[in-house]
Amino acid sequence: MDGQRAYERHLPAQRHEIVKQKIQRIEQKHLRLRTRIKQLAWKTICFSKTEEITA
C-alpha cells in the first residue's frame, strides 16, 4: 500500500503498512504473466507457407 490518506478511513492504523517488497513481488508476478502471455500469443500467430494445411 502507499502513503495516501484515503486508507485512514478504511483501515485501522495497525493494519496500514507501507512496504515496497510486497508491491515489488506483485509487480514482478504481473510482469512474468504478461511476458508469458506475449510469448504464447507470438507462437500462435505463426502460419504455414504451404497451401494445404494438414491437421
C-alpha positions in Angstrom: 0.0 0.0 0.0 1.1 3.5 -0.4 1.0 6.5 1.9 -2.3 8.0 0.7 -4.6 9.4 3.3 -7.6 7.6 1.9 -6.6 4.4 3.7 -7.1 6.0 7.0 -10.8 5.9 6.6 -11.0 2.2 5.7 -8.1 0.5 7.6 -7.2 0.6 11.2 -3.8 2.2 11.8 -2.3 -1.2 13.0 -3.1 -2.8 9.6 -1.9 0.0 7.4 1.7 -0.5 6.4 3.8 0.8 3.6 6.0 -2.0 2.3 7.8 -1.9 -1.0 8.8 -5.5 -1.0 5.2 -6.7 -1.3 4.4 -4.3 -4.1 7.6 -5.4 -5.9 6.6 -9.1 -5.7 3.2 -8.4 -7.1 4.6 -6.3 -10.0 7.2 -9.0 -10.7 4.5 -11.6 -10.9 2.4 -9.5 -13.2 5.5 -8.9 -15.5 6.1 -12.6 -15.7 2.5 -13.3 -16.6 2.5 -10.5 -19.3 5.7 -11.9 -20.8 4.4 -15.4 -20.8 1.1 -14.4 -22.5 3.0 -12.4 -25.1 5.2 -15.5 -25.8 2.1 -17.7 -26.2 0.4 -15.2 -28.5 3.5 -14.9 -30.6 3.7 -18.7 -31.0 0.0 -18.9 -32.1 0.4 -16.2 -34.8 2.8 -18.3 -36.9 1.4 -19.9 -40.1 2.4 -22.4 -42.7 3.6 -21.3 -46.2 2.1 -24.4 -47.8 -1.3 -24.2 -49.4 -2.5 -27.4 -47.8 -2.8 -27.4 -44.1 -2.6 -30.9 -42.5 -4.2 -31.3 -39.2 
